[in-house]
Amino acid sequence: MAAPSNAKASDAPRARIALVGCNHRTAPVELRERLAFTSQQALDAATELRRQGILEEAVILSTCNRSELYGVTMETSPTPADAMEEFLTSFHRIPRSQLDGRVYRWSGADAVRHLFRVAAGLDSMLLGEAEILGQLRTAYGEALARGVTGPVLNRVFQGALEVGKRVRSETEIGSRPMSVALAGVKLAERIFGNLKGHSAMILGAGEVAGQVAQQLRYRGIGSLRIVNRSYAHAAELAGRMDGEAVAWESLEKIMPEADVIVTSVGGADVVLTRAALDSAITARGGRPIFVVDLGVPRNVAPESAGLYNLYLYNVDDLGEIVEQNKKAREAEIPRAESIVAAHVAKFEAWRGRLGAAETVRHSIGLRDASESGEDQD
Amino acid sequence: MTNDLGYLSLALYAASFCCYARILYAPHNWLGRLATLLLAAGILVQYFALLERSHAMHAVPYDDLYGSMSLFAWLLAVTYLGLEIFHRQRSMGAFVTLLLIVWLGSLELFAPLEKPLSPAARGPLFALHVTLNTWAYAAFALSFVLSLIYLAENRILRSRHPGAAFWRFPALDDLDRMARSSVYVGLAALSAGVVMGLIWAHRLMGDSSIWDDPKVAVTLAIFVIYAMYLRLSRRTHWRGARAALLCASNFAVVLFSYTFVNLYLTRFHRFL
C-alpha cells in the first residue's frame, strides 16, 4: 500500500506563520493599554495558545506602542487569525467589538516582513529608534527559554534580530539624534568626547530639564547638578536622576565647574548673562563650556555666543538639527526596506527547503504507517 | 629591487582606511580592532620594505627622495598608532590613513624608484640623527592634521549648523589631546636628534662651524615655536581654536625647514 503516498505527499501540511496585533497607528493608547502584556503574561499567554492547540509555536511582543501575537500553525488549520483574535479578547477580557478595524492580521511572508520592519525600526513611532530591537530580543529570549518557540519562529526571530542589526549598521536610520534633548547631549559629546569625566548643570526642574538630565545620565555624564528656584523641585529631579540639587543662590559659584549647562527656566528674565559666562570661562582656565538654552523666552543672553570657547545653542538651533536628522533618516528608508526584502526572500527560500523536507518526512511517515498496517494485516 | 612590499603596505593602509571610515559611519568594536590590526600590519610590511632598501643601499633610506619620504610616512604611521593606543581613540584613523595612502601613492607614482648610489658611510650616530629628526617632522605633521580637523570642527560647531558629516567627526577634546601628545613626541625626537647631530658633527669636524648652518637656527626656531604652543595651549585665552591655529601654522616652519632650507640654504643637511 505504498503507492498512494506520492499523491498524499503533496498534501502534507506546511507550517504557516500568522500574526495578529495592533500598534500606535491602528489603535488609540486607551486600547493599547488594555491589550498590553506584562513579561509574565506574555509567556503565560504563549503557553496557553499552544496548550489550546491554537498555535504550534508562539511569541508575544508587547511594548508601549504595540501588542502582537506571532504564531505558527499548520496550513490545514482553519483561520488561525480568528482564533488568535478571540484569544486576545478573552485573555484581556474586552469585548470583541472593540477590536473592529483596530487590529491587523498578516500571514506567511507578509507576517515575516512586518516583524522584520518592526525590528528595523521602520514601523516605530520614532523612525529607526533602537529600543524596539532590545524589546524584541527580550521577548524572543524569554519565549525561547520557556520553550514556546520552535524551528520556524526561531528562524524568523533570529532573522529579525539580524535585520535590526544590519539596518542600524548599514544605514543611518538610527544614527542621528531625533529629540532636542538628545541632540544637545550629542553635541556635547562632539566637544568633550566621552562625558564620563565631565560635569553638567541643569537650570530648571521641569519636564524638558528632566528629559535632558535623563539623556545625560544615559550617556554617562560624570556629575549632574540640578539648580532650580524651588529647591524642593530640584531635589525631586536630582533624586530621580542620581544627581545633586543645588540652591539657586549658589548658581554663579558652581557655574565654573560645569562643562555642560542646560537652561530651561520659565520667566522673562535672562538667567545667564554674558558677563557671568565670561567669568565662568576665565575661572575654568579657558576650558570650553557648552550651553544649551531651551528656555522660551531665552534664558541666556544671546550676545554670549561671541565668547571665546563658549558654544551656545538655543531651542531653534536644536530644532533645526532634529528636523535635518529626521529628513536624513527618512532618506534611508529605501535602503532599510531593501535589507528587509532581502531577508524576507532568504527566509522564504529557507521555508521552501523546509517545506520540501516536511513533504519527504510526511511521505516517509505515510509509507511507514502503510507498511506497519500491512504487517498488522 | 622590486617594490612589492611597498605596494603591499599601501594595500594594507587602504584596507585599514576602509575599516576606520566604516567605524565613523557605524561604530563596531571588532571593526575598530581590525582597522588597528591592518594599520599595524601595514607598518610592519613597510618596515621590511624600508629594511630591504637599507640593505641594498647599506644605509638608512634617507639619501633619496623615495627613501626619505617613505621613512617619513612610516614614522607618521608609527606615531599615530602609538597615540591611538595611548588615547584609546580610533576616530582619527580614517584621516591619518587617508593621508598615508595619498602620500605613499604619490610616492609610488612620481618618485624615482632607482636605487641611489650608496652614500658615504657616516655611522650609526648620523643615521639616528636623521631618523629621529624625520620622526619629529612626522609627529609635527600629525599634529598639523589633527589641528586642521579641530579648526574645521570648531568652525562648524560655532556656526550652529552642523551638516551630515559633522556627526562623524572626532570630539574637539580628543583632537586637542592627541595634537598635544603628537607635539610632545615631536619635541622629544627633535631634541634627541639634534643632540645626536651635534655629537656627530663635533666628532667629524671638531669645531663649532656647524652652528653657522641655517638649518640649526631653523631647527631651534621649530623647537621654540612648538614649546610655545604647548605652553599657550593651556592658557585661558589661547586654549582651544587659537592654540590649534598656532599648531597648524607652526608646521609651515617645519615644511620650510624640510624643503627650502634642505635644498637651498644648508651645507650639511642636503639629504633630500
Chai-1 contact restraints between the chains, C-beta under 6 A:
chainA,res_idxA,chainB,res_idxB,connection_type,confidence,min_distance_angstrom,max_distance_angstrom,comment,restraint_id
A,S169,B,A26,contact,1.0,0.0,6.0,A-B,restraint_1
A,R176,B,W167,contact,1.0,0.0,6.0,A-B,restraint_2
A,R190,B,A171,contact,1.0,0.0,6.0,A-B,restraint_3
A,I191,B,L172,contact,1.0,0.0,6.0,A-B,restraint_4
A,F192,B,D173,contact,1.0,0.0,6.0,A-B,restraint_5
A,G193,B,A171,contact,1.0,0.0,6.0,A-B,restraint_6
A,G193,B,D173,contact,1.0,0.0,6.0,A-B,restraint_7
A,G193,B,D174,contact,1.0,0.0,6.0,A-B,restraint_8
A,T282,B,T236,contact,1.0,0.0,6.0,A-B,restraint_9
A,G285,B,T236,contact,1.0,0.0,6.0,A-B,restraint_10
A,G286,B,T236,contact,1.0,0.0,6.0,A-B,restraint_11
A,G286,B,R239,contact,1.0,0.0,6.0,A-B,restraint_12
A,N309,B,G240,contact,1.0,0.0,6.0,A-B,restraint_13
A,Y311,B,L157,contact,1.0,0.0,6.0,A-B,restraint_14
A,D317,B,R160,contact,1.0,0.0,6.0,A-B,restraint_15
